[in-house]
Every structure is written in C-alpha cells, then in structure tokens.
Amino acid sequence: MLCVETRQYSLCKEVLRRLHNAGVLDGMVVAGSWCVLFYQAYFERKTFSPTIRTRDLDFAVPIPARFAKKADIGRILDGLGFVLDFRGEQGHMRFMHPELILEFLVPERGRGSNDAFDIPALGVNAQPLRYLDLLLTDTITLEFRGIPVRLPHPVRFALHKLIVAQRRDNADKAERDRDQAVLVLRAVVEAGDSATIRDVYASLPAKWRRMIDASLAEAGHADLIPGENGI
C-alpha cells in the first residue's frame, strides 16, 4: 500500500495531468505551498528538499481569464473521489478529497469584494484575494513528473508569503508562510540571484515592503531584507 505522502503526490500528478490533457492547465498558475515542491526542478540542488504539509492545491487565474478551450472541472475530476463543497455565505467552490483540496483564486480588484467570481470556461467560481497579482506578474514553467506547470517566480512567491504571513490570524500558518519564504529566498541567494530579490522588492508599494520587513524580522532573517544591512 502506498504511504499517505505518496498517495497525495500521485493524486496531485493525476489532477495536473487531467487539467493538462483538457488544455486548461496553462491558463492558470499553481499558487500556495505546493510551489515549494515544484521549485526543486528550478534550483536543482540536493540541499533544497522541501516537504508538503498541506492538502490545499490552489490555482490562481488571471483576470481576464484566457483558456484555449472550455472545460468542466467537475467532469475532469470524475472518478478521483473529489466532492464539491461550497464554503461560506459567498459559496466559494472547493473540490474536497481526503488527500487534496482544490480551490481557484483570482486577484481582488478595486475596493475588494469577497463575492465568488465566476469562471465560465472552467465551470467553477473563484475566491478573490488581495496581493494575488504579485504571483501572476512574472511566472515560470517547470515540469512535474513530465507535466508542464506554471508557477510564480520563486522570488515573487516568497515575498507574497511574507506579506500574507502578516495578515494571518493563525500563528502556526503564519510561521509556516515565513519558513517557506525563507527557504526559497535562501535558495535564490545561493543560486547567485540576489539582484532579483532587490529588484522585485523595490518595485512593491511601501506598505507591502514594510510587511515583508516585519515578517523577515519576526523569522530572525532580517539579513534577507534588501538594504544596507541585508542582501
């Protein structure tokens, strides 16, 4: 019998394979903690060996959404054991499985609204989230078990995690966000690409930079803050 982690990875692979075969995977960006696993192919270092401790497999969709084909996510997942769930008063859709939870996200616009955002091309709705544009602005494509997967650039992923950590009510989740961000930023520095951290950091609004600074200070890694005493 496969171990739990192997079952989870195998299910993730099958979900991505089906989305790819349906022609919709390249129209979305994987967001959240699973990115850290996929970045192994980017850094190609034995010392970068993260583990996954989450069921959440999130997909960020740009606005406007652009898909070459239409698809029905429910049908794509048919037979894998996912159950459709509606969360909160807004009815945000999630596909629930003992090993994975699939959810779709879009950038929050203007003054913001928590209303579910319909994505007709996928037959689902998505949850609007603040700061998501940071993940969608600059993406890379890596292979996971032979499947091309779009991901945020590692620097943008890490800085986004540091911002989100400041907004968490759950201390454990905030600590996990900071730990993942530091892991990825350290790998970027060791890969000789500190300049990208400085450039992306400098392009962000002052409020966002203060949140990043606070998270790194709380994590005891203020040396990763771009500036006189940092990288």
N, C-alpha and C positions, 0 to 999 in steps of 0.2 A: 504493500500500500504506500502511496506517495505521502511524504510528510506534508504538513499544513502549508509550509512556505512554498514547497514545490507545486502543490495544487493551486496555490494563489498565483504563482508565476505562470503556470500553464494556462490558467483561465485568462489572465491578462493577455497572454500571447494570442489566445484564440479570439478574444474580443477585438484586439487590434487587427488580426488577420481578416476577420469578417468585415470590419469597417474599411480596411484597405481594399478588399475584393469588391465591396459595394461602391467604391470610388468616392468615398466621403472623408477618409482619414486625413488626406492632405489639405482639407478645408478647415481643419481645427488644430489646435495646439494643446498638447498634453500639459497640464498645469498641476502643481502640488508636489507632494513628496516623492511620487514615482519618478519624477525627473532626475532625482539624485542617482537612482539606479541606472537610468539610461545614460547618464553622463560618464559612466565608466568607459564607454566607447570614445568619448571626446578626449578624456585625459590620458587614457591608455597607460595608466600607472598602477602597478600592483598594490601600492600603498593606498590607493583610492578604492576602497571596497565597502561601500555603504550597505546597510540592510534596510528592508522596508518593514515598518511597523504600523501600517495603516491599511484600511480597507478602501479608502477613498481614491478613486481613479477619476480625476476631473478633466474635462475637456473645455478649453476656452475657445470661444467662437468670435471672430472679429465682427464688427458691425460696419457696413452691411456684410452679411454672410455671403460667401461665394462658394458654391459647390457645383461641380461639373454635372452631377447627377442628383436626382432626388432619391431619398431612401427612407425607409421606416425603421427606426432604431429598434422598436419592439420586435419586429419581424427578424431583423438581423440577429438579435439575441435569442431568438426562439430555440428552445431545446437545451439552453445552458443553465437553466434554473433561476433566472432572474425574475423578480416580482416587481411590478410597477408600484411605486409609492408616491403619494403626494404630501409634501411637507409644508406645514404652516398654513396660515389663512390665505396666503397667495397661491398655494397649490403648486409649488415648485416640484417638478418631476424628478424622481430618482429611481434608478433600477437597482434593486436590492438583491444581494446574494450573500450567503454566509462568508464568502471569501472576498468579495468586492462590492463596492457601492459606486455606481456610475452616475455622474451628475454633469450637467452642461452649464457653462458660465458665460456671461457676456459683460463687457465693460459698462459701468454705470455712467450715465450721461447727465449733464446739467446739474440741477439741484439734487438729483438722485431719486430713485423710486425702487421699492422692493417688489414691485409687481412682477409677476412672471413674464418673461419676454418670449414670444412665440418664434420658433424657428421652423417654418413650414417645410423646408427642404429636408428636414430630418424627422418630422413628425413628433417633435418634442418642444417643451419650453425650457428656458434657461433662467438662472438666477443672476440678476445684475450685481456686480461687485465693484467697489471703488478700487483704484490702483491697478486694475487688470490690464490696462493699456501698456503698462510697463513690461508685461510679459509678451505682448503681441507686437511690440515695435520692432524688435530685432530677433529673428528666430533662426534656428539651425535645424538641419535634418540629419538624424543618425539612424542606424539600423539596430533594431532589437529583434534578435532571432530571425534575421533576414527580412524584417518588415520596416520600411522607411517610416520614421516617426518624427513629426515636427515638435520642437521643444523651444522654450525661451533660451536665449543666450545665457550661459551659466551665470554671468555677472548680473544680468537683469533678474534672473531667478533669485539669486542670493539677496540682492538689495530689496526685492519685493518681500521676501521672507522677513527681513529685518524690520520693514515698515509694518507688516501685518502683525508681527510679534507685539508691537506697541499698542495694538488695538484689541488684543486678546483679553478675555475675561478669565480664561482658563490658564493658570500659571504653567501647568505641565506642557500644554500645547505651545505656549509662548517660548518656553525653554527649548522645545524640540525645533521650533522655527529657527531660533538663534543658532542652535547646534548645527543644523543642516546648512545654514547660510555660511557659518564659519568654515565648515568642512569644504564647501565649494570655493569660497574665496581663497582659502589657503592653497587649494589645488591650482587656482588661476595664478596666484603669485608664484608658486613653484614652477608653473609652466612658462614663467617669464612674461606674463601679460598684465602686469600691474597697471600699465597705462590705460587699459580698457576700463578697469575699475575707476580710475581717476576721471576718465572722460565721461562715463555714464553718470557717476556721482555728481559731477559738476553740472550736468545738464538738467538735473532734477530741481524742482522747486525747493526753496529754503526750508519749508516746513517738513518736506519729505527727508531732506538731509539731516535735520535735527532728530527725526525719528530713527534714522539709521544710526546716527552717532550714539543715541541713547541705548539702542539695542546692543551695539558692539561694546559699549562701556559696561552694560549690565552683564554681558557674557565674559568680561575680562579680556577682551581682544581689541582694545582701543587702538592698537598698532595697525589695525586694518582700516582705520578711518583715514581717507586721503587727507593729507595736510602736512604741516611742518613736522609733526611727531609721528606720522603714520607712514603708509606706503608711498 
